Amino acid sequence: MEKFSLVALTRQQMQAAVQTTNGISAKTVYGGHEHVLRQTLIGLRAGAVMAEHASPGEATLHVLEGRVRLVAGEDGWDGRAGDLLIVPPGRHSVEAVEDAAVLLTVGQHR
């Protein structure tokens, strides 16, 4: 069994995001290409945008800290610490309204 502190990982990714030119830092916490389930902790500096992209499978975005906006076409959803956003199956983008950390969980189609 493995155990991770999301509090510690959030702190690390937030610090790393501040150091990057695009304001985004990510670390896979569990899974990967060889697994169906993948969880990635993403740190975002305020104003950073994860450009529009397609979802590789069913996905959720758990906001651990700060505020984000998930946009798909004309629709948008705001999330703050403690919110769980269901990622739409189509193309979407994510913007940090303020410094934020999110846990992206993806169940990849096989």
N, C-alpha and C positions, 0 to 999 in steps of 0.2 A: 504494500500500500504506500502511496505517496501522499504527502500533505503539503499544502502551500498556504502562505499567509497572503491573502489578497490585499490586506492593508500595506504590507511591506512591498509587494509587487507594484501596487498603485503608486506608492511613493517613488519607487525606482523609475517607473515609466514616465511619471510626471516630470521628474528631474531630467530624464533623458530627452523628453519632448522639447524642453526649453533649450536644449543644446543643439537641436537639429535645425536646418535651414527651413524645412517645411512645417515645423512645429508638431510633428507626429512621430511617435515611437511605439513600437509594438513588439510583444513577446508572446509566443505560443506557450500557453500554460499546460495544456493537455492535448493530446492527439496530434494530428498532422495528416499528411497525404495518405498514409497507410491505415488510417482509422476512419470510421464513418463520422465520429464526433470530433470537432476541433474547437478549442476554446483559446481565445487570444485576448490578452489584456492590452488595451491601447490607451496611451497617454496623448492628449491633444492640448496644445497651447491655445488660448483664446484666439479666435479668428481662423484657426487652421481648418482646412477643408479636405476631407477624403473625397476626391473627385468622383463623379458619377461612374458607377460600375455595376455589373450584374452580380447577383448572389449565386454562389455555387450550389446552393441547396437551401433547405429551411434554416432560418436564422433568427436569433434574438439579440438584442442589444440591452444589456443591463447597465444602467448608469450607476457607477460606484461613487463618483464625486463630480461636482460641477454641473454644467448644463450643456446639452447638445440639441441640435435640430436635425432630424432625419427627413429627407425630401425625396419624393418619388413623383416625377411629373409635376402636376399642379397641386399635389397633396403634400402636407408637411406635418410633422408631429414633434412637439417639444418634449424633452425628457430632462429630468433633474435627478439628483442622487436618490436612489431607491426605486426609480421607475424601470419597468421592463418594457421595451419597445419591440414589437413584432416587425421584423424586416420584411417588406413586401417582396414578392418573388421577382419583380421586374428590376429595371435599372433604378439606382438610388444613389444619394450622396449623404454625407454626414458632415455637419459643421459644428465646431465648438463655439458656443455662445459665450462661454467663459472657460477658463482652464478646466479640463474635464478628464476623467478616466472612465472607460467603459470596458465591459467584458463581453466580447462578441462570441456567441456560441453558434456553430454551424453544424448541421447534420447534412453531410454531403451525399448526393445521389450516387448510387453505384450502378 
